[in-house]
Amino acid sequence: MRAVRVAVRELAAHPDLTDAELHARLGRELFGINWRPDQVDDLLFLLQVFNTDRDWSVPGALTMPGLVLHRAEQGRLSENKRAQLRSQLARVQTMARRYRDATSPGSKNLQRTAQWLVDQWEGAPSDTLTLP
């Protein structure tokens, strides 16, 4: 949520801000002076994951494997959606591993968030995202 607050604050104060400069400001504020563009890319990706198929009453799909399984059982999970969720989960798993030994607070937050998402899928039926 902090990333969203920073982005809104910066865009409200500077409506003509380029994407590159917004990323730089997010990077400096959330990861410090030694921030890297991949950290901001990963952060924005996590925000995307948390908002995939989300609405006011339902959280993002990858946060609730049971909901994804229910949709699959009801025939409401297309192959395109399964592919999207598989791809997202694979990237989140990679992020959790990549940031495992992080030392900066911002990178630790990325790791903790990515690992939380990965943990949600522990014990979920392995075919939830693969079978049509």
C-alpha positions in Angstrom: 0.0 0.0 0.0 2.9 2.3 0.7 3.9 2.1 -3.0 0.4 3.3 -4.0 0.5 6.2 -1.6 3.9 7.3 -2.9 2.8 7.0 -6.5 -0.4 9.0 -5.9 1.5 11.6 -3.9 4.1 12.0 -6.7 1.6 12.0 -9.5 -0.7 14.5 -7.7 2.2 16.9 -7.2 3.7 16.3 -10.6 1.0 15.3 -13.1 3.5 15.3 -16.1 5.9 12.9 -14.4 7.3 10.4 -16.8 7.1 6.7 -16.0 10.9 6.5 -15.7 10.9 9.4 -13.2 8.0 7.9 -11.2 9.9 4.6 -11.1 13.0 6.4 -9.9 11.1 8.2 -7.1 9.4 4.9 -6.1 12.8 3.2 -6.1 14.5 5.9 -4.0 11.7 6.1 -1.5 11.0 2.4 -1.1 14.4 0.8 -1.6 16.8 3.6 -0.8 19.5 5.4 -2.8 21.0 2.1 -4.1 17.7 1.0 -5.6 17.6 -1.0 -8.8 15.0 -0.9 -11.6 14.2 -4.6 -11.2 13.1 -4.0 -7.6 10.5 -1.4 -8.8 9.5 -3.8 -11.6 9.0 -6.6 -9.1 7.0 -4.3 -6.8 4.7 -3.2 -9.6 4.3 -6.8 -10.6 3.2 -7.8 -7.1 0.7 -5.0 -7.2 -0.6 -6.4 -10.4 -0.8 -9.9 -9.0 -2.8 -8.7 -5.9 -5.3 -7.0 -8.3 -5.8 -9.7 -10.8 -9.5 -10.6 -10.8 -10.0 -8.5 -7.7 -13.1 -6.5 -7.0 -14.6 -4.9 -4.0 -15.6 -8.2 -2.4 -13.1 -10.6 -3.8 -9.3 -10.5 -3.3 -6.8 -11.1 -6.1 -7.0 -14.7 -7.5 -3.5 -15.9 -6.4 -4.2 -14.8 -2.8 -7.0 -17.5 -2.5 -6.3 -20.8 -4.1 -9.6 -22.1 -2.9 -11.5 -19.5 -4.9 -9.4 -20.4 -8.0 -10.2 -24.1 -7.4 -13.9 -23.3 -7.0 -13.9 -21.3 -10.2 -12.1 -24.1 -12.0 -14.6 -26.7 -10.7 -17.5 -24.5 -11.9 -16.0 -24.2 -15.4 -15.3 -20.5 -14.8 -11.6 -20.5 -15.3 -10.5 -20.3 -18.9 -7.3 -21.7 -20.2 -6.1 -18.2 -20.8 -6.7 -17.3 -17.2 -5.0 -20.5 -16.0 -2.0 -19.6 -18.1 -1.9 -16.1 -16.7 -2.1 -17.3 -13.1 0.5 -20.0 -13.7 2.8 -17.4 -15.2 2.2 -15.0 -12.3 2.8 -17.7 -9.7 6.0 -18.8 -11.4 7.4 -15.3 -11.3 6.3 -14.8 -7.7 8.1 -18.0 -6.8 11.2 -16.8 -8.5 11.0 -13.5 -6.6 10.6 -15.2 -3.3 13.9 -17.1 -4.0 15.7 -14.1 -5.4 15.1 -11.9 -2.4 15.5 -14.7 0.2 18.8 -13.2 1.5 17.8 -9.6 1.1 19.2 -7.2 3.6 17.5 -3.9 2.8 14.0 -3.2 4.3 12.4 -2.7 0.9 13.8 -5.9 -0.5 12.9 -7.8 2.6 9.3 -6.6 2.2 9.3 -7.9 -1.4 10.5 -11.3 -0.3 8.0 -11.5 2.6 5.1 -10.6 0.3 6.2 -13.0 -2.5 6.8 -15.8 0.0 3.4 -15.2 1.5 1.8 -15.7 -1.9 3.8 -18.8 -2.6 2.8 -20.2 0.8 -0.9 -19.7 0.0 -0.4 -22.4 -2.7 1.3 -24.9 -0.5 -1.1 -27.9 -0.3 -3.3 -26.6 -3.1 -4.3 -29.3 -5.6 -1.3 -29.3 -8.0 -3.6 -29.4 -11.1 -5.6 -26.3 -10.1 -3.8 -24.2 -12.7 -3.1 -26.8 -15.2 -6.2 -28.9 -16.0 -8.9 -27.4 -18.2 
